[in-house]
Every structure is written in structure tokens, then in C-alpha cells.
Amino acid sequence: MSTTLRRFTLSFPQKLIREPILHNLSVKFGLLFNISKANVSDDHGYLELSLEGDHESLERALKYLGDIGVTITEK
């Protein structure tokens, strides 16, 4: 199975700041991640990162992120 590397910007609201979002992407979907930039405050979270994994897992992970309220922009 081939892997894909894609780059994203994730923005998330205050209610998700304490959630283990990246841990969940790794454990639930088997993805590897690399954070290139992050800014997390008490009000808001912002991450620039790359995600690596098989196509199906990446698509399921993006759906999961959208479902929990993360705004996703592919770079």
C-alpha cells in the first residue's frame, strides 16, 4: 500500500484546544504527522502540518476533523 504526504492548515475553536487531536489522527487512522508551525492560545488553535498515510485513512481523518469542528485548508 502506498502512502501519501499532504500539507494542511488546521484551525480549531477553544472547545477543542485540550483535545488530543493529533494523537487521535495517529492512533485512530494510523497517520504520521509533522508540525511545521503552531500557535495555540486560550481562545484558538492553529497548526500547519503534513500528514502521511494511505489515501483512505487520510480521507477518513479529514472527515473526522471536519466533524469535530476543525477548519481544514490544504496547502
N, CA, C, O and CB atoms as a CASP TS submission, in Angstrom:
PFRMAT TS
TARGET T0000
AUTHOR 0000-0000-0000
METHOD Language model
MODEL 1
PARENT N/A
ATOM      1  N   MET     1       0.842  -1.173   0.000  1.00  0.00           N
ATOM      2  CA  MET     1       0.000   0.000   0.000  1.00  0.00           C
ATOM      3  C   MET     1       0.893   1.244   0.000  1.00  0.00           C
ATOM      4  O   MET     1       1.801   1.353   0.825  1.00  0.00           O
ATOM      5  CB  MET     1      -0.961  -0.006   1.222  1.00  0.00           C
ATOM      6  N   SER     2       0.646   2.168  -0.906  1.00  0.00           N
ATOM      7  CA  SER     2       1.473   3.370  -0.983  1.00  0.00           C
ATOM      8  C   SER     2       0.952   4.435  -0.021  1.00  0.00           C
ATOM      9  O   SER     2      -0.230   4.487   0.317  1.00  0.00           O
ATOM     10  CB  SER     2       1.503   3.916  -2.426  1.00  0.00           C
ATOM     11  N   THR     3       1.880   5.270   0.399  1.00  0.00           N
ATOM     12  CA  THR     3       1.498   6.351   1.304  1.00  0.00           C
ATOM     13  C   THR     3       1.517   7.677   0.547  1.00  0.00           C
ATOM     14  O   THR     3       2.202   7.844  -0.462  1.00  0.00           O
ATOM     15  CB  THR     3       2.447   6.406   2.533  1.00  0.00           C
ATOM     16  N   THR     4       0.750   8.586   1.070  1.00  0.00           N
ATOM     17  CA  THR     4       0.622   9.920   0.502  1.00  0.00           C
ATOM     18  C   THR     4       1.010  10.930   1.563  1.00  0.00           C
ATOM     19  O   THR     4       0.705  10.752   2.742  1.00  0.00           O
ATOM     20  CB  THR     4      -0.819  10.182  -0.017  1.00  0.00           C
ATOM     21  N   LEU     5       1.680  11.983   1.147  1.00  0.00           N
ATOM     22  CA  LEU     5       2.031  13.082   2.039  1.00  0.00           C
ATOM     23  C   LEU     5       1.276  14.315   1.566  1.00  0.00           C
ATOM     24  O   LEU     5       1.393  14.716   0.408  1.00  0.00           O
ATOM     25  CB  LEU     5       3.581  13.336   2.065  1.00  0.00           C
ATOM     26  N   ARG     6       0.500  14.915   2.467  1.00  0.00           N
ATOM     27  CA  ARG     6      -0.270  16.113   2.145  1.00  0.00           C
ATOM     28  C   ARG     6      -0.063  17.141   3.247  1.00  0.00           C
ATOM     29  O   ARG     6       0.155  16.790   4.406  1.00  0.00           O
ATOM     30  CB  ARG     6      -1.782  15.783   1.972  1.00  0.00           C
ATOM     31  N   ARG     7      -0.133  18.421   2.870  1.00  0.00           N
ATOM     32  CA  ARG     7       0.082  19.516   3.816  1.00  0.00           C
ATOM     33  C   ARG     7      -1.222  20.273   4.054  1.00  0.00           C
ATOM     34  O   ARG     7      -2.009  20.508   3.137  1.00  0.00           O
ATOM     35  CB  ARG     7       1.175  20.478   3.298  1.00  0.00           C
ATOM     36  N   PHE     8      -1.419  20.644   5.314  1.00  0.00           N
ATOM     37  CA  PHE     8      -2.665  21.286   5.708  1.00  0.00           C
ATOM     38  C   PHE     8      -2.425  22.399   6.714  1.00  0.00           C
ATOM     39  O   PHE     8      -1.397  22.453   7.388  1.00  0.00           O
ATOM     40  CB  PHE     8      -3.625  20.263   6.286  1.00  0.00           C
ATOM     41  N   THR     9      -3.407  23.278   6.788  1.00  0.00           N
ATOM     42  CA  THR     9      -3.545  24.228   7.877  1.00  0.00           C
ATOM     43  C   THR     9      -4.811  23.826   8.620  1.00  0.00           C
ATOM     44  O   THR     9      -5.871  23.670   8.014  1.00  0.00           O
ATOM     45  CB  THR     9      -3.606  25.729   7.360  1.00  0.00           C
ATOM     46  N   LEU    10      -4.699  23.660   9.924  1.00  0.00           N
ATOM     47  CA  LEU    10      -5.849  23.326  10.761  1.00  0.00           C
ATOM     48  C   LEU    10      -6.111  24.478  11.712  1.00  0.00           C
ATOM     49  O   LEU    10      -5.191  25.003  12.339  1.00  0.00           O
ATOM     50  CB  LEU    10      -5.613  22.004  11.545  1.00  0.00           C
ATOM     51  N   SER    11      -7.348  24.858  11.813  1.00  0.00           N
ATOM     52  CA  SER    11      -7.756  25.909  12.728  1.00  0.00           C
ATOM     53  C   SER    11      -8.898  25.348  13.562  1.00  0.00           C
ATOM     54  O   SER    11      -9.845  24.771  13.027  1.00  0.00           O
ATOM     55  CB  SER    11      -8.180  27.220  11.964  1.00  0.00           C
ATOM     56  N   PHE    12      -8.802  25.523  14.877  1.00  0.00           N
ATOM     57  CA  PHE    12      -9.838  24.941  15.715  1.00  0.00           C
ATOM     58  C   PHE    12     -10.218  25.868  16.863  1.00  0.00           C
ATOM     59  O   PHE    12      -9.401  26.649  17.351  1.00  0.00           O
ATOM     60  CB  PHE    12      -9.379  23.602  16.260  1.00  0.00           C
ATOM     61  N   PRO    13     -11.471  25.763  17.279  1.00  0.00           N
ATOM     62  CA  PRO    13     -12.011  26.663  18.305  1.00  0.00           C
ATOM     63  C   PRO    13     -11.561  26.272  19.714  1.00  0.00           C
ATOM     64  O   PRO    13     -10.954  25.224  19.935  1.00  0.00           O
ATOM     65  CB  PRO    13     -13.535  26.674  18.239  1.00  0.00           C
ATOM     66  N   GLN    14     -11.881  27.144  20.637  1.00  0.00           N
ATOM     67  CA  GLN    14     -11.496  26.984  22.042  1.00  0.00           C
ATOM     68  C   GLN    14     -11.909  25.627  22.613  1.00  0.00           C
ATOM     69  O   GLN    14     -11.147  25.028  23.372  1.00  0.00           O
ATOM     70  CB  GLN    14     -12.112  28.093  22.874  1.00  0.00           C
ATOM     71  N   LYS    15     -13.081  25.137  22.269  1.00  0.00           N
ATOM     72  CA  LYS    15     -13.568  23.885  22.848  1.00  0.00           C
ATOM     73  C   LYS    15     -12.687  22.685  22.498  1.00  0.00           C
ATOM     74  O   LYS    15     -12.765  21.655  23.168  1.00  0.00           O
ATOM     75  CB  LYS    15     -14.982  23.624  22.383  1.00  0.00           C
ATOM     76  N   LEU    16     -11.848  22.796  21.460  1.00  0.00           N
ATOM     77  CA  LEU    16     -11.001  21.674  21.044  1.00  0.00           C
ATOM     78  C   LEU    16      -9.544  21.797  21.474  1.00  0.00           C
ATOM     79  O   LEU    16      -8.745  20.899  21.208  1.00  0.00           O
ATOM     80  CB  LEU    16     -11.056  21.536  19.561  1.00  0.00           C
ATOM     81  N   ILE    17      -9.185  22.896  22.136  1.00  0.00           N
ATOM     82  CA  ILE    17      -7.787  23.136  22.480  1.00  0.00           C
ATOM     83  C   ILE    17      -7.208  22.030  23.355  1.00  0.00           C
ATOM     84  O   ILE    17      -6.046  21.663  23.182  1.00  0.00           O
ATOM     85  CB  ILE    17      -7.650  24.467  23.183  1.00  0.00           C
ATOM     86  N   ARG    18      -7.967  21.505  24.266  1.00  0.00           N
ATOM     87  CA  ARG    18      -7.463  20.475  25.182  1.00  0.00           C
ATOM     88  C   ARG    18      -7.672  19.042  24.665  1.00  0.00           C
ATOM     89  O   ARG    18      -7.325  18.075  25.344  1.00  0.00           O
ATOM     90  CB  ARG    18      -8.140  20.625  26.529  1.00  0.00           C
ATOM     91  N   GLU    19      -8.237  18.919  23.466  1.00  0.00           N
ATOM     92  CA  GLU    19      -8.464  17.589  22.888  1.00  0.00           C
ATOM     93  C   GLU    19      -7.181  17.067  22.231  1.00  0.00           C
ATOM     94  O   GLU    19      -6.430  17.851  21.650  1.00  0.00           O
ATOM     95  CB  GLU    19      -9.620  17.636  21.850  1.00  0.00           C
ATOM     96  N   PRO    20      -6.920  15.774  22.312  1.00  0.00           N
ATOM     97  CA  PRO    20      -5.706  15.204  21.699  1.00  0.00           C
ATOM     98  C   PRO    20      -5.900  14.928  20.204  1.00  0.00           C
ATOM     99  O   PRO    20      -5.883  13.776  19.771  1.00  0.00           O
ATOM    100  CB  PRO    20      -5.308  13.902  22.419  1.00  0.00           C
ATOM    101  N   ILE    21      -6.083  15.977  19.437  1.00  0.00           N
ATOM    102  CA  ILE    21      -6.433  15.843  18.023  1.00  0.00           C
ATOM    103  C   ILE    21      -5.360  15.079  17.239  1.00  0.00           C
ATOM    104  O   ILE    21      -5.682  14.133  16.521  1.00  0.00           O
ATOM    105  CB  ILE    21      -6.643  17.224  17.404  1.00  0.00           C
ATOM    106  N   LEU    22      -4.105  15.472  17.367  1.00  0.00           N
ATOM    107  CA  LEU    22      -3.053  14.814  16.597  1.00  0.00           C
ATOM    108  C   LEU    22      -2.826  13.386  17.070  1.00  0.00           C
ATOM    109  O   LEU    22      -2.563  12.498  16.259  1.00  0.00           O
ATOM    110  CB  LEU    22      -1.757  15.604  16.693  1.00  0.00           C
ATOM    111  N   HIS    23      -2.923  13.163  18.351  1.00  0.00           N
ATOM    112  CA  HIS    23      -2.832  11.803  18.884  1.00  0.00           C
ATOM    113  C   HIS    23      -3.917  10.930  18.252  1.00  0.00           C
ATOM    114  O   HIS    23      -3.651   9.800  17.841  1.00  0.00           O
ATOM    115  CB  HIS    23      -2.966  11.806  20.434  1.00  0.00           C
ATOM    116  N   ASN    24      -5.121  11.452  18.178  1.00  0.00           N
ATOM    117  CA  ASN    24      -6.232  10.703  17.577  1.00  0.00           C
ATOM    118  C   ASN    24      -5.972  10.395  16.103  1.00  0.00           C
ATOM    119  O   ASN    24      -6.295   9.303  15.636  1.00  0.00           O
ATOM    120  CB  ASN    24      -7.539  11.491  17.719  1.00  0.00           C
ATOM    121  N   LEU    25      -5.396  11.337  15.372  1.00  0.00           N
ATOM    122  CA  LEU    25      -5.091  11.079  13.967  1.00  0.00           C
ATOM    123  C   LEU    25      -4.089   9.939  13.830  1.00  0.00           C
ATOM    124  O   LEU    25      -4.186   9.118  12.918  1.00  0.00           O
ATOM    125  CB  LEU    25      -4.548  12.346  13.295  1.00  0.00           C
ATOM    126  N   SER    26      -3.142   9.902  14.731  1.00  0.00           N
ATOM    127  CA  SER    26      -2.132   8.854  14.700  1.00  0.00           C
ATOM    128  C   SER    26      -2.705   7.502  15.106  1.00  0.00           C
ATOM    129  O   SER    26      -2.486   6.506  14.416  1.00  0.00           O
ATOM    130  CB  SER    26      -0.977   9.218  15.609  1.00  0.00           C
ATOM    131  N   VAL    27      -3.431   7.456  16.208  1.00  0.00           N
ATOM    132  CA  VAL    27      -3.935   6.190  16.742  1.00  0.00           C
ATOM    133  C   VAL    27      -5.134   5.667  15.950  1.00  0.00           C
ATOM    134  O   VAL    27      -5.164   4.495  15.573  1.00  0.00           O
ATOM    135  CB  VAL    27      -4.321   6.358  18.205  1.00  0.00           C
ATOM    136  N   LYS    28      -6.115   6.523  15.697  1.00  0.00           N
ATOM    137  CA  LYS    28      -7.345   6.068  15.035  1.00  0.00           C
ATOM    138  C   LYS    28      -7.161   5.791  13.549  1.00  0.00           C
ATOM    139  O   LYS    28      -7.817   4.910  12.993  1.00  0.00           O
ATOM    140  CB  LYS    28      -8.430   7.097  15.216  1.00  0.00           C
ATOM    141  N   PHE    29      -6.266   6.543  12.901  1.00  0.00           N
ATOM    142  CA  PHE    29      -6.158   6.457  11.452  1.00  0.00           C
ATOM    143  C   PHE    29      -4.776   6.012  10.971  1.00  0.00           C
ATOM    144  O   PHE    29      -4.566   5.865   9.768  1.00  0.00           O
ATOM    145  CB  PHE    29      -6.492   7.784  10.847  1.00  0.00           C
ATOM    146  N   GLY    30      -3.844   5.799  11.880  1.00  0.00           N
ATOM    147  CA  GLY    30      -2.515   5.322  11.509  1.00  0.00           C
ATOM    148  C   GLY    30      -1.690   6.325  10.726  1.00  0.00           C
ATOM    149  O   GLY    30      -0.836   5.936   9.930  1.00  0.00           O
ATOM    150  N   LEU    31      -1.934   7.612  10.940  1.00  0.00           N
ATOM    151  CA  LEU    31      -1.222   8.647  10.203  1.00  0.00           C
ATOM    152  C   LEU    31       0.014   9.116  10.955  1.00  0.00           C
ATOM    153  O   LEU    31       0.058   9.106  12.185  1.00  0.00           O
ATOM    154  CB  LEU    31      -2.141   9.824   9.929  1.00  0.00           C
ATOM    155  N   LEU    32       1.006   9.524  10.195  1.00  0.00           N
ATOM    156  CA  LEU    32       2.169  10.200  10.747  1.00  0.00           C
ATOM    157  C   LEU    32       1.961  11.688  10.535  1.00  0.00           C
ATOM    158  O   LEU    32       1.378  12.095   9.530  1.00  0.00           O
ATOM    159  CB  LEU    32       3.505   9.703  10.085  1.00  0.00           C
ATOM    160  N   PHE    33       2.429  12.504  11.470  1.00  0.00           N
ATOM    161  CA  PHE    33       2.281  13.945  11.309  1.00  0.00           C
ATOM    162  C   PHE    33       3.586  14.640  11.625  1.00  0.00           C
ATOM    163  O   PHE    33       4.402  14.141  12.400  1.00  0.00           O
ATOM    164  CB  PHE    33       1.160  14.483  12.204  1.00  0.00           C
ATOM    165  N   ASN    34       3.774  15.804  11.015  1.00  0.00           N
ATOM    166  CA  ASN    34       4.924  16.646  11.272  1.00  0.00           C
ATOM    167  C   ASN    34       4.432  18.082  11.333  1.00  0.00           C
ATOM    168  O   ASN    34       3.922  18.611  10.346  1.00  0.00           O
ATOM    169  CB  ASN    34       6.028  16.463  10.181  1.00  0.00           C
ATOM    170  N   ILE    35       4.583  18.706  12.480  1.00  0.00           N
ATOM    171  CA  ILE    35       4.127  20.083  12.682  1.00  0.00           C
ATOM    172  C   ILE    35       5.214  21.036  12.206  1.00  0.00           C
ATOM    173  O   ILE    35       6.354  20.950  12.662  1.00  0.00           O
ATOM    174  CB  ILE    35       3.773  20.348  14.179  1.00  0.00           C
ATOM    175  N   SER    36       4.874  21.942  11.298  1.00  0.00           N
ATOM    176  CA  SER    36       5.846  22.933  10.844  1.00  0.00           C
ATOM    177  C   SER    36       5.640  24.287  11.517  1.00  0.00           C
ATOM    178  O   SER    36       6.571  25.087  11.616  1.00  0.00           O
ATOM    179  CB  SER    36       5.762  23.091   9.336  1.00  0.00           C
ATOM    180  N   LYS    37       4.409  24.540  11.983  1.00  0.00           N
ATOM    181  CA  LYS    37       4.120  25.801  12.667  1.00  0.00           C
ATOM    182  C   LYS    37       2.892  25.592  13.533  1.00  0.00           C
ATOM    183  O   LYS    37       1.954  24.897  13.141  1.00  0.00           O
ATOM    184  CB  LYS    37       3.900  26.974  11.650  1.00  0.00           C
ATOM    185  N   ALA    38       2.903  26.199  14.718  1.00  0.00           N
ATOM    186  CA  ALA    38       1.746  26.085  15.607  1.00  0.00           C
ATOM    187  C   ALA    38       1.594  27.364  16.417  1.00  0.00           C
ATOM    188  O   ALA    38       2.569  28.017  16.789  1.00  0.00           O
ATOM    189  CB  ALA    38       1.887  24.862  16.547  1.00  0.00           C
ATOM    190  N   ASN    39       0.333  27.696  16.675  1.00  0.00           N
ATOM    191  CA  ASN    39       0.015  28.819  17.537  1.00  0.00           C
ATOM    192  C   ASN    39      -1.275  28.445  18.269  1.00  0.00           C
ATOM    193  O   ASN    39      -2.356  28.419  17.680  1.00  0.00           O
ATOM    194  CB  ASN    39      -0.135  30.172  16.716  1.00  0.00           C
ATOM    195  N   VAL    40      -1.142  28.163  19.538  1.00  0.00           N
ATOM    196  CA  VAL    40      -2.301  27.765  20.335  1.00  0.00           C
ATOM    197  C   VAL    40      -2.404  28.705  21.524  1.00  0.00           C
ATOM    198  O   VAL    40      -1.455  28.873  22.289  1.00  0.00           O
ATOM    199  CB  VAL    40      -2.192  26.277  20.804  1.00  0.00           C
ATOM    200  N   SER    41      -3.576  29.314  21.662  1.00  0.00           N
ATOM    201  CA  SER    41      -3.829  30.207  22.796  1.00  0.00           C
ATOM    202  C   SER    41      -5.027  29.673  23.569  1.00  0.00           C
ATOM    203  O   SER    41      -5.533  28.592  23.269  1.00  0.00           O
ATOM    204  CB  SER    41      -4.079  31.679  22.319  1.00  0.00           C
ATOM    205  N   ASP    42      -5.471  30.414  24.543  1.00  0.00           N
ATOM    206  CA  ASP    42      -6.648  30.006  25.308  1.00  0.00           C
ATOM    207  C   ASP    42      -7.925  30.071  24.472  1.00  0.00           C
ATOM    208  O   ASP    42      -8.927  29.445  24.815  1.00  0.00           O
ATOM    209  CB  ASP    42      -6.797  30.882  26.543  1.00  0.00           C
ATOM    210  N   ASP    43      -7.887  30.829  23.374  1.00  0.00           N
ATOM    211  CA  ASP    43      -9.081  31.051  22.559  1.00  0.00           C
ATOM    212  C   ASP    43      -9.155  30.224  21.282  1.00  0.00           C
ATOM    213  O   ASP    43     -10.248  29.923  20.801  1.00  0.00           O
ATOM    214  CB  ASP    43      -9.162  32.477  22.202  1.00  0.00           C
ATOM    215  N   HIS    44      -8.005  29.856  20.732  1.00  0.00           N
ATOM    216  CA  HIS    44      -7.993  29.333  19.373  1.00  0.00           C
ATOM    217  C   HIS    44      -6.724  28.520  19.134  1.00  0.00           C
ATOM    218  O   HIS    44      -5.701  28.752  19.777  1.00  0.00           O
ATOM    219  CB  HIS    44      -8.101  30.478  18.349  1.00  0.00           C
ATOM    220  N   GLY    45      -6.795  27.574  18.216  1.00  0.00           N
ATOM    221  CA  GLY    45      -5.623  26.803  17.828  1.00  0.00           C
ATOM    222  C   GLY    45      -5.389  26.879  16.334  1.00  0.00           C
ATOM    223  O   GLY    45      -6.339  26.897  15.551  1.00  0.00           O
ATOM    224  N   TYR    46      -4.127  26.923  15.936  1.00  0.00           N
ATOM    225  CA  TYR    46      -3.741  26.991  14.537  1.00  0.00           C
ATOM    226  C   TYR    46      -2.518  26.109  14.342  1.00  0.00           C
ATOM    227  O   TYR    46      -1.533  26.248  15.069  1.00  0.00           O
ATOM    228  CB  TYR    46      -3.457  28.461  14.095  1.00  0.00           C
ATOM    229  N   LEU    47      -2.567  25.207  13.373  1.00  0.00           N
ATOM    230  CA  LEU    47      -1.443  24.324  13.076  1.00  0.00           C
ATOM    231  C   LEU    47      -1.193  24.281  11.581  1.00  0.00           C
ATOM    232  O   LEU    47      -2.131  24.226  10.786  1.00  0.00           O
ATOM    233  CB  LEU    47      -1.701  22.908  13.616  1.00  0.00           C
ATOM    234  N   GLU    48       0.071  24.307  11.205  1.00  0.00           N
ATOM    235  CA  GLU    48       0.474  23.965   9.852  1.00  0.00           C
ATOM    236  C   GLU    48       1.216  22.650   9.988  1.00  0.00           C
ATOM    237  O   GLU    48       2.167  22.546  10.763  1.00  0.00           O
ATOM    238  CB  GLU    48       1.365  25.098   9.172  1.00  0.00           C
ATOM    239  N   LEU    49       0.787  21.647   9.240  1.00  0.00           N
ATOM    240  CA  LEU    49       1.404  20.335   9.384  1.00  0.00           C
ATOM    241  C   LEU    49       1.271  19.526   8.119  1.00  0.00           C
ATOM    242  O   LEU    49       0.487  19.845   7.225  1.00  0.00           O
ATOM    243  CB  LEU    49       0.791  19.583  10.542  1.00  0.00           C
ATOM    244  N   SER    50       2.060  18.468   8.067  1.00  0.00           N
ATOM    245  CA  SER    50       1.904  17.490   6.999  1.00  0.00           C
ATOM    246  C   SER    50       1.381  16.206   7.625  1.00  0.00           C
ATOM    247  O   SER    50       1.718  15.864   8.758  1.00  0.00           O
ATOM    248  CB  SER    50       3.254  17.246   6.236  1.00  0.00           C
ATOM    249  N   LEU    51       0.558  15.512   6.871  1.00  0.00           N
ATOM    250  CA  LEU    51       0.017  14.224   7.286  1.00  0.00           C
ATOM    251  C   LEU    51       0.428  13.193   6.248  1.00  0.00           C
ATOM    252  O   LEU    51       0.367  13.446   5.045  1.00  0.00           O
ATOM    253  CB  LEU    51      -1.540  14.278   7.450  1.00  0.00           C
ATOM    254  N   GLU    52       0.847  12.029   6.727  1.00  0.00           N
ATOM    255  CA  GLU    52       1.274  10.971   5.827  1.00  0.00           C
ATOM    256  C   GLU    52       0.557   9.680   6.175  1.00  0.00           C
ATOM    257  O   GLU    52       0.482   9.290   7.340  1.00  0.00           O
ATOM    258  CB  GLU    52       2.795  10.780   5.889  1.00  0.00           C
ATOM    259  N   GLY    53       0.033   9.024   5.150  1.00  0.00           N
ATOM    260  CA  GLY    53      -0.659   7.764   5.332  1.00  0.00           C
ATOM    261  C   GLY    53      -1.295   7.340   4.027  1.00  0.00           C
ATOM    262  O   GLY    53      -1.130   8.008   3.006  1.00  0.00           O
ATOM    263  N   ASP    54      -2.019   6.240   4.050  1.00  0.00           N
ATOM    264  CA  ASP    54      -2.681   5.809   2.817  1.00  0.00           C
ATOM    265  C   ASP    54      -3.874   6.727   2.537  1.00  0.00           C
ATOM    266  O   ASP    54      -4.420   7.361   3.440  1.00  0.00           O
ATOM    267  CB  ASP    54      -3.141   4.319   2.920  1.00  0.00           C
ATOM    268  N   HIS    55      -4.253   6.776   1.286  1.00  0.00           N
ATOM    269  CA  HIS    55      -5.293   7.710   0.821  1.00  0.00           C
ATOM    270  C   HIS    55      -6.599   7.576   1.610  1.00  0.00           C
ATOM    271  O   HIS    55      -7.176   8.579   2.031  1.00  0.00           O
ATOM    272  CB  HIS    55      -5.571   7.481  -0.660  1.00  0.00           C
ATOM    273  N   GLU    56      -7.058   6.352   1.806  1.00  0.00           N
ATOM    274  CA  GLU    56      -8.325   6.136   2.505  1.00  0.00           C
ATOM    275  C   GLU    56      -8.262   6.639   3.946  1.00  0.00           C
ATOM    276  O   GLU    56      -9.198   7.279   4.425  1.00  0.00           O
ATOM    277  CB  GLU    56      -8.692   4.651   2.487  1.00  0.00           C
ATOM    278  N   SER    57      -7.170   6.353   4.627  1.00  0.00           N
ATOM    279  CA  SER    57      -7.018   6.818   6.016  1.00  0.00           C
ATOM    280  C   SER    57      -6.983   8.335   6.097  1.00  0.00           C
ATOM    281  O   SER    57      -7.571   8.926   7.002  1.00  0.00           O
ATOM    282  CB  SER    57      -5.746   6.242   6.637  1.00  0.00           C
ATOM    283  N   LEU    58      -6.292   8.969   5.148  1.00  0.00           N
ATOM    284  CA  LEU    58      -6.261  10.434   5.123  1.00  0.00           C
ATOM    285  C   LEU    58      -7.653  11.007   4.930  1.00  0.00           C
ATOM    286  O   LEU    58      -8.029  11.962   5.610  1.00  0.00           O
ATOM    287  CB  LEU    58      -5.333  10.933   4.015  1.00  0.00           C
ATOM    288  N   GLU    59      -8.417  10.443   4.018  1.00  0.00           N
ATOM    289  CA  GLU    59      -9.768  10.945   3.768  1.00  0.00           C
ATOM    290  C   GLU    59     -10.667  10.751   4.992  1.00  0.00           C
ATOM    291  O   GLU    59     -11.449  11.641   5.328  1.00  0.00           O
ATOM    292  CB  GLU    59     -10.378  10.241   2.550  1.00  0.00           C
ATOM    293  N   ARG    60     -10.565   9.609   5.654  1.00  0.00           N
ATOM    294  CA  ARG    60     -11.367   9.375   6.860  1.00  0.00           C
ATOM    295  C   ARG    60     -10.953  10.337   7.967  1.00  0.00           C
ATOM    296  O   ARG    60     -11.803  10.825   8.712  1.00  0.00           O
ATOM    297  CB  ARG    60     -11.219   7.913   7.339  1.00  0.00           C
ATOM    298  N   ALA    61      -9.660  10.614   8.082  1.00  0.00           N
ATOM    299  CA  ALA    61      -9.167  11.543   9.102  1.00  0.00           C
ATOM    300  C   ALA    61      -9.669  12.961   8.840  1.00  0.00           C
ATOM    301  O   ALA    61     -10.039  13.670   9.776  1.00  0.00           O
ATOM    302  CB  ALA    61      -7.631  11.528   9.142  1.00  0.00           C
ATOM    303  N   LEU    62      -9.685  13.375   7.577  1.00  0.00           N
ATOM    304  CA  LEU    62     -10.182  14.711   7.243  1.00  0.00           C
ATOM    305  C   LEU    62     -11.665  14.837   7.559  1.00  0.00           C
ATOM    306  O   LEU    62     -12.117  15.881   8.028  1.00  0.00           O
ATOM    307  CB  LEU    62      -9.934  15.022   5.764  1.00  0.00           C
ATOM    308  N   LYS    63     -12.410  13.791   7.307  1.00  0.00           N
ATOM    309  CA  LYS    63     -13.832  13.798   7.666  1.00  0.00           C
ATOM    310  C   LYS    63     -13.993  13.919   9.179  1.00  0.00           C
ATOM    311  O   LYS    63     -14.814  14.702   9.656  1.00  0.00           O
ATOM    312  CB  LYS    63     -14.533  12.517   7.151  1.00  0.00           C
ATOM    313  N   TYR    64     -13.216  13.150   9.930  1.00  0.00           N
ATOM    314  CA  TYR    64     -13.237  13.201  11.394  1.00  0.00           C
ATOM    315  C   TYR    64     -12.950  14.629  11.873  1.00  0.00           C
ATOM    316  O   TYR    64     -13.662  15.154  12.728  1.00  0.00           O
ATOM    317  CB  TYR    64     -12.200  12.209  11.993  1.00  0.00           C
ATOM    318  N   LEU    65     -11.911  15.248  11.320  1.00  0.00           N
ATOM    319  CA  LEU    65     -11.563  16.613  11.735  1.00  0.00           C
ATOM    320  C   LEU    65     -12.710  17.581  11.457  1.00  0.00           C
ATOM    321  O   LEU    65     -13.057  18.397  12.311  1.00  0.00           O
ATOM    322  CB  LEU    65     -10.289  17.086  11.012  1.00  0.00           C
ATOM    323  N   GLY    66     -13.289  17.493  10.282  1.00  0.00           N
ATOM    324  CA  GLY    66     -14.420  18.356   9.945  1.00  0.00           C
ATOM    325  C   GLY    66     -15.610  18.120  10.857  1.00  0.00           C
ATOM    326  O   GLY    66     -16.289  19.061  11.269  1.00  0.00           O
ATOM    327  N   ASP    67     -15.855  16.856  11.167  1.00  0.00           N
ATOM    328  CA  ASP    67     -16.993  16.506  12.025  1.00  0.00           C
ATOM    329  C   ASP    67     -16.857  17.058  13.443  1.00  0.00           C
ATOM    330  O   ASP    67     -17.861  17.376  14.081  1.00  0.00           O
ATOM    331  CB  ASP    67     -17.148  15.001  12.084  1.00  0.00           C
ATOM    332  N   ILE    68     -15.624  17.176  13.941  1.00  0.00           N
ATOM    333  CA  ILE    68     -15.447  17.688  15.308  1.00  0.00           C
ATOM    334  C   ILE    68     -15.304  19.207  15.352  1.00  0.00           C
ATOM    335  O   ILE    68     -15.226  19.786  16.435  1.00  0.00           O
ATOM    336  CB  ILE    68     -14.227  17.048  15.947  1.00  0.00           C
ATOM    337  N   GLY    69     -15.267  19.864  14.183  1.00  0.00           N
ATOM    338  CA  GLY    69     -15.250  21.323  14.159  1.00  0.00           C
ATOM    339  C   GLY    69     -13.937  21.972  13.781  1.00  0.00           C
ATOM    340  O   GLY    69     -13.757  23.173  13.985  1.00  0.00           O
ATOM    341  N   VAL    70     -13.012  21.192  13.228  1.00  0.00           N
ATOM    342  CA  VAL    70     -11.737  21.743  12.774  1.00  0.00           C
ATOM    343  C   VAL    70     -11.910  22.275  11.359  1.00  0.00           C
ATOM    344  O   VAL    70     -12.505  21.611  10.510  1.00  0.00           O
ATOM    345  CB  VAL    70     -10.604  20.672  12.830  1.00  0.00           C
ATOM    346  N   THR    71     -11.385  23.485  11.103  1.00  0.00           N
ATOM    347  CA  THR    71     -11.382  24.045   9.760  1.00  0.00           C
ATOM    348  C   THR    71     -10.081  23.613   9.086  1.00  0.00           C
ATOM    349  O   THR    71      -8.993  23.808   9.627  1.00  0.00           O
ATOM    350  CB  THR    71     -11.525  25.614   9.786  1.00  0.00           C
ATOM    351  N   ILE    72     -10.212  23.023   7.897  1.00  0.00           N
ATOM    352  CA  ILE    72      -9.064  22.427   7.210  1.00  0.00           C
ATOM    353  C   ILE    72      -8.838  23.146   5.889  1.00  0.00           C
ATOM    354  O   ILE    72      -9.773  23.342   5.112  1.00  0.00           O
ATOM    355  CB  ILE    72      -9.280  20.906   6.975  1.00  0.00           C
ATOM    356  N   THR    73      -7.593  23.539   5.638  1.00  0.00           N
ATOM    357  CA  THR    73      -7.212  24.099   4.354  1.00  0.00           C
ATOM    358  C   THR    73      -6.007  23.323   3.860  1.00  0.00           C
ATOM    359  O   THR    73      -4.995  23.222   4.554  1.00  0.00           O
ATOM    360  CB  THR    73      -6.906  25.628   4.456  1.00  0.00           C
ATOM    361  N   GLU    74      -6.120  22.775   2.657  1.00  0.00           N
ATOM    362  CA  GLU    74      -4.959  22.059   2.102  1.00  0.00           C
ATOM    363  C   GLU    74      -4.036  23.068   1.461  1.00  0.00           C
ATOM    364  O   GLU    74      -4.478  23.991   0.777  1.00  0.00           O
ATOM    365  CB  GLU    74      -5.393  20.971   1.066  1.00  0.00           C
ATOM    366  N   LYS    75      -2.746  22.883   1.689  1.00  0.00           N
ATOM    367  CA  LYS    75      -1.730  23.816   1.152  1.00  0.00           C
ATOM    368  C   LYS    75      -1.151  23.294  -0.140  1.00  0.00           C
ATOM    369  O   LYS    75      -0.288  23.939  -0.735  1.00  0.00           O
ATOM    370  CB  LYS    75      -0.599  24.045   2.170  1.00  0.00           C
TER
END
